[in-house]
Amino acid sequence: MYEQFFIDRTRKKKQTKVIFHGDVINTKDVITFQGTSVKEIEKAFKDSIDDYIKWCKEEGVNPEKPYSGKFNLRISPELHREIAIASTKMNVSLNKFVEKALIDELSHVE
């Protein structure tokens, strides 16, 4: 169950004691957690998710789902035309063409 939630980052807080803090990034709701060790932060992460799901049930709302796989993209008509022509020449759908371009671009991100 926890795999559907993603950790944005963990970072050290500047204090005399090392405290790691993390944020869940794939919800609009704010879910945070912290701990002083790997074991503690992993437990805090799971506890935070459990608390979030419990809160949703108590409030009668559905937990926010991770990304649906759909989003609107605004591009110029000229680029739209070029992409449509290129995808047709490659015999792939416009969606597959854009998906491949995004995957290719992500391979350059550290």
C-alpha positions in Angstrom: 0.0 0.0 0.0 2.8 2.5 0.8 4.3 2.2 -2.6 1.7 4.5 -4.1 3.0 7.4 -2.0 6.3 9.1 -2.9 8.7 10.9 -0.8 9.7 14.3 -2.2 12.9 14.5 -0.2 14.4 14.0 3.2 16.6 16.6 4.7 18.4 17.3 7.9 17.0 20.0 10.2 19.7 22.2 11.7 19.6 21.4 15.3 21.9 19.8 17.9 20.2 16.5 17.2 20.0 15.2 13.6 16.4 15.0 12.5 15.4 13.9 9.0 12.2 15.3 7.6 10.3 14.1 4.6 7.2 15.2 2.5 4.8 13.1 0.5 4.6 14.8 -2.9 1.8 13.1 -4.9 -1.1 14.5 -3.0 -2.4 18.0 -2.6 -2.9 17.2 1.1 0.1 17.8 3.3 1.7 14.7 4.7 5.0 15.0 6.5 7.1 12.8 8.7 10.4 12.9 10.5 12.8 10.7 12.5 16.3 10.5 13.8 17.3 7.3 12.0 16.4 5.4 8.9 14.3 2.9 10.9 12.5 5.7 12.7 11.8 7.7 9.5 10.5 4.6 7.7 8.1 4.0 10.6 7.1 7.6 10.7 6.4 7.6 7.0 4.1 4.5 7.3 2.5 6.0 10.4 1.8 9.3 8.5 0.2 7.4 5.6 -1.9 5.3 8.0 -3.0 8.5 9.9 -3.9 10.2 6.5 -6.1 7.2 5.5 -7.7 7.1 8.9 -8.4 10.9 8.8 -10.0 10.5 5.3 -12.3 7.8 6.6 -13.3 9.9 9.6 -14.0 12.9 7.4 -15.9 10.8 4.8 -13.5 11.7 2.0 -11.6 9.4 -0.4 -7.8 9.6 -0.1 -6.4 11.5 -3.0 -5.3 9.1 -5.6 -1.8 9.2 -7.1 -1.4 10.5 -10.6 -4.0 9.3 -13.0 -1.7 9.3 -16.1 -3.6 12.1 -17.7 -2.8 15.8 -18.0 -3.5 18.6 -20.3 -0.6 20.0 -22.3 -0.7 23.5 -23.9 1.6 23.9 -26.9 1.6 26.1 -29.9 -0.5 25.1 -32.9 2.8 24.9 -35.0 4.4 22.4 -32.6 1.2 20.4 -32.4 1.2 20.1 -36.2 4.9 19.1 -36.3 4.3 16.4 -33.6 1.2 15.1 -35.3 3.1 14.8 -38.6 6.1 13.2 -36.9 4.0 10.6 -35.0 2.2 9.7 -38.2 5.5 9.2 -40.1 6.7 7.0 -37.2 3.4 5.1 -37.2 2.7 5.8 -33.5 -0.1 7.6 -31.7 0.4 11.2 -30.7 0.2 10.0 -27.0 2.9 7.4 -27.6 5.1 10.0 -29.4 4.8 12.5 -26.5 5.3 9.7 -23.9 8.5 8.6 -25.5 9.8 12.2 -25.7 9.1 12.7 -22.0 10.8 9.4 -21.1 13.8 10.4 -23.2 13.9 13.8 -21.5 13.7 12.2 -18.0 16.7 10.1 -18.8 18.8 13.4 -18.7 17.6 14.4 -15.2 19.7 13.4 -12.2 
